[in-house]
Amino acid sequence: MKKLLIRVLTVCIPISLCALAGCMLPYSATGIDTPLEFREDFLEVNRTYGAVWPYDETIPKFRTFIITEKARLDEVFSVYPEIDFEQEMVLMYGFTSICPRKIKITNITLDKKKLKINFKYKAGNGSNDTSAPRTRFLVIRMDKLDIDTVEFTLLNPRG
């Protein structure tokens, strides 16, 4: 009986660890939901195309930010969690959407000095799932990396 238990554990523990590791994102990346309060002046100058009527063709469809110091974070947020910029950084992706739902980061890869992040909208609940178009921000806290650019890809666009 002991031998069977040891064999089962020898097989099950590594499989369980692999399954759990598949759910975890590299570089300790996590989406930040709260508490965050954007500064109004930041939101005003960083709108994305389609968020304000009439549409202005000069406004970009998306915006990306790599924040590696507290002074820059203070320009973006009036309220935010404590960040250790010796070890961490904040990445942001602004885009126009009618869906204020939660976002799930699905994959992060690093290719030289370019970070690629894929994300999806989580399933919503029907008619309460849309709003007027506005600029929304995906905010990610993660280990500090030596990167020049970050590329975000929405895998299931719905507005």
N, C-alpha and C positions, 0 to 999 in steps of 0.2 A: 504494500500500500504506500509506503514511504517513497519507494522508487517511482511509482506512478505519479505521486504528487510532485516530486522533484522534476520529473520529465515535463509534466504539464506546466509547472511554473517556469521552467527553462524555456519553453516555447511561448507561453502567454505573455510573460513580462517584456521580452524584446518586441513582440508584435504590438503590445499596448503602447510601449514607448514610441515606436515608429508612428503609430496612428496619432498619438498626441502631438508629436513633433510636426506632423503634417498640418495640424491646425494652427500652429504657432507661426508668427511672421518673423522673418529674419530681422536682425538689427534692433530687436526689442521694439519694433514699430507698433504703435497703438493709436487709434483715432481718439482725438480729444473732443468730447461732447460738452462737458461742463466742468467748472464754471468758466465760461468765456463771454466776454462782452467786447464787441468790436467798437472801436472809436468811430464816431459818426463821420469825422473828416476823412478817415481812411476809407470807409465804405463809399463815400461820395466820389472820391477820385479813382476808385478801383472797381467801378461798375463793369459789367460785361455786356456785350451786345445782346439786345433783346430784352434787357431787364427794365428799360425805361422807354416809354412811348413819348414822342415819335422816335423811331429807331435811328441811331446815329452810326453810319457806316465806318466812322473812324474809331469806334470803341471795339477793342478786341473781343473775340468770342470766349477766350479763357485767359486766366492770369495764373502764373506760378510764382511762388516765393520760397526762398531758402533763408531761414532765419537762424543765425548762429550767434547772436549777441542780444543781451537784454535791452539795449537802447533801441534796437529795431523792433523788438517785441512790444516795447512801450509805445511805439508809433502806431502799432496795429490794434492793440487791445487796451481797454481800460481795466479789465479784470481777467486774470488768467492764472492757472496753477503755477507753482514754483518750478522753474526749469534750471537744471545745472548745466550751463553752457560749456563747461569744461568737458562734459561727457555726452551731452545731448544737443539736439537741434530740433527745430520745428519746420515742417514743410507744409505749404498751403497751396490749394488749387481752387481758384474761383471760376465759376461757370454759371450760366443762366439756366434755371430750371423752374418748372411748375410743380415739382415734386419735393416737398419738404421732408421726405422720409429719411430714415437711417441709411447709412452707407456701410458696406462691408468691403474692406480691403482684401483682395483675393490673392495677390501675388506681388512680390517686390524682388527685382533683380538689379544687380550692379554690373555695368559693363564699362570698365575703365573708370572714367569720372562722370558717367551718366547713369542716373538712377531711374529705373522704370517702375511705375506703380500702376497696377490694374485694380479697378474697384467696380462694385455693382451696387445698385439700389437694392435694399432689402424689400421684400414683399410688403405692400401696403394693405389698407383696408377699404378699398373702393372709393366712394365719393368724397370721403374726408381726406383723400390722398393727394389733392392738387390745390394749387393756389395761383395767384397772379404770378407771372414770370418775374423772377428776381435773381440777383446774384447770390449764390450760395457758396459756402467755402467748406472744403474738406480740409481738416487740420490734423496733422499727424505729428506725434512726438516720437522720436527715435534716437538711437545711438548716433553720435556725431561721426560723420563720414567726410572724407575729402572728395567732394563732388563739385562739378561745375554747373551741371544742369539736372533737372528732374522732369520726367515726362509722365503725365497721367493719362490713363485710358479708361474711359467709362465703357464697360463691357455690355451693359444692357440699357442703352439710352431710351428714355421715355419722356423727354421734355425738359 
